[in-house]
Amino acid sequence: MRRILLLTGMDPAHRIYDRLLPLLPNAMIVDWIQPAPYESITSYAARLSRTVCCDEPAVVCGVSFGGIVARELASCLNASTCVLIASVRSPRELPPWFRICRVLAPPLAVAIMRITGTVATCCPRRFKSSSTWRLTKLAGKSGAWHRWATVAVLSWKSSEDAQRIPSVQIHGDRDVVFPVRYTSADTIFRGGGHDLPLTHCQEIAGKLLQIAA
């Protein structure tokens, strides 16, 4: 059975895989490395691949932002398959509000996000929505990772090598970050949101083990 390499979402913590990982005896989580300023996803994935010890073609799987990096990492590792969970195959599948922001130059995008995060942080707790809480992650020194990752997605240009790796796209029909209507998902879970590894761990584990067999 092939090794399964798991990439988390924009949150570097591994919580998204807490329920899925125990169901995959042949899986391991790939830890993120520090990005260079304004580094592209293609360049980042190439550096990340040098930290992965895998002698045979593996199954590279990523959720959300991790799926985007997985597309590029899979080609660097000559993976057998790339599995995308609540993610997108190419920039063409990004929702319109992402594509509109792609015109911003990286330094300007970073500055806007830093200001947006600071404003969200100053919002009184009783008025903060789930979206406001997410925006607070863009603020200050601690928000550098989220600002880089967001800009990297906005400037992402999928490489030809990445497109050659066979991919499987798993999505939920209630995903609000990457709505399923903009994707070409292979498997759609009814009632699934953006946290599929937590809500549909049994189903996803079954599919991953079948792919890795």
N, C-alpha and C positions, 0 to 999 in steps of 0.2 A: 504494500500500500504506500502511496506517495505521501511525502510530508506535506502538511498544510501550514502555510505561513499566514498569520493573521495580523492585519494592520488596523489599529483603532481609528476612530474619527478624529475630528479636530481637537477634541479633548484628549490630551496625552495619557490620561489615566486608563486603566484596563477594565473599568467597571462594565463597559458595554458587553464584554465577553464573559462576565462572571457565571452566567448560566450555560453558555455554549461550550466553553473550554473543557469542563469536566466530561462532556459527551464526545470529545474528540481526542482519543489517546495518541494520535499521530500529529497533533497540532502544537504550534508554539507561536507566541506573540513576538513580533518584531518591534523593538523599541525605537522610537524616533531619535534622530540625531539633531544637533543644533544646526539650523539653516544659516546660510550666509545671507547678508542683506539683499533683498530683491532677487534671491535665487529662484530660478525656474524649477518647476516640478520635475522636468526631465533631468536637469543637473542634480537636483536633490536625490532623486531615485537612483541615479548612477552612483553617488557617494554612499547612499544607504545600502546598496547591493553589496558593497565591499565589507559590510559588517555582518553579513548573513553567511553562515557556514552550511552549505547544502550541496552535497556531491551529485545528487540526481535531480532531474527536473521535478519541481514541486508544483503544488497548487497554491497560487498566491491569491489571498482573499482579503478584501478591505471593505469597511463600512463607511459610507458617506465620504468625507474627505479622504479617508484611507483607501477607498476604492479608486479614487482618481490617481493617487500615488501608486496603487497596486498595478494600474494599467501600464505605467512606465517601468516599475520595478520588475514586473513579469518578463518584459523583454530583456532586461539586463541579466536576469537569472535564467533565461531560456526556459521559462516555466511551461508546464504542459497545458495549464488552464488558468485563466484569471477569473475569479468570482467576485462580482460586484453586489454588495448588499446595500440597498437604499442609496445608490450612487449612480453615476452616469458613465456612459461609454466614451463620450467625446464632448467637446465644447458645444456642439450642436444640440445636445440634450439638456444644457443648462436652461433654467427657466428664464423668461424675458427680463426679469429684474436683474439677473446676473449679467446677461448679455449686454444690457444697456450700460452697465458700469464698466464693461471691458474697455471702453474708450478712454478711461482715466489712466494717466501715467502712474506707475507704481508710487513715486514719492508723494504725489497728490492724493492718491487713494489712501496711503498710510496716514497722512496728515488728517484727512477727513475722518477716518476710522478712530484715530486717537481722540479727536474732539468729540465725536459721537459717543465714544465710550465714557469720556469724562462727564458729559452731560447726563448720560444714563445713570452714572454713579451718584450724581447729585440729586436725582429724582427721589422724593420721599418714599420710604419703604412701602407705605400703604397704597401707593399709586403704581407700583412696579408690576408689570405683567411678565409673563414668561419670556416674551420677546425683549423686554427691557433688561431683564436679568442677563440674557445672552449678550446683549450689547455691552454690559459692564465688563465683560471679559476682554474688550478691546482697549481698555483704559490702562494708562500708566506703564511702568516697566514690566510688570507681570503680564501685560497683554501683548508683548512683542511677538510671541508665538502665534497667537490668533490673528494678529494683524498680518504677519508674513503669510500664513496659510490662506487667508482670505484673498490677499493680493495675488498669491500664486495661482489660485483657482481662476481669478479674473483674467489673468494673463496666460492661462494654460493653452498650449498648442500641442495637441496629441501627436506623438511621433509616428511615423510609418511603421517602425518596428513594433511599437505597442499595439497597433491595429492588427498586426499579423497573428498575435497570440489569440487562440480561441478564448472566447469569454462567455460567461453565464451571468445573466443579470436578474437578481431577485429583488422584488420591490413590494411595497405595501400600497394599497389603493387609497390610503389616507395620509400619505407622506406629504407634509406641507413644505419641507425644505426643497426637495426635488420631486415635484408632483409627477405621478406616474404618466400622466397624459403627454408629457414631453419626452418620455423615454420609449425604448423598444424592448421593454422587460420580457424575459423568457418565462418567469414565474411571478405571479401576482397573488399576494396573500390578502384576502378580504379582511378588512378591519385593521390591517397593519399600518403602523405609522413609521417614523424615522428610526425607531429603536428596535428593529426587528430581531436582533440577536437576543434581546431580553424577553420579548413577547412571543416569539415563534422559534425558540431555541431547538425544540425537538425536530420540527420540520426542516430547519436549516441544517442541523447536524446530519440528518438523514441524507440530504442532498449532497453535502460536502463529502461524506463518506462514500457515497456512490460515485462521485466525480473522481475521488482519490483512489478508488479501487483498481 
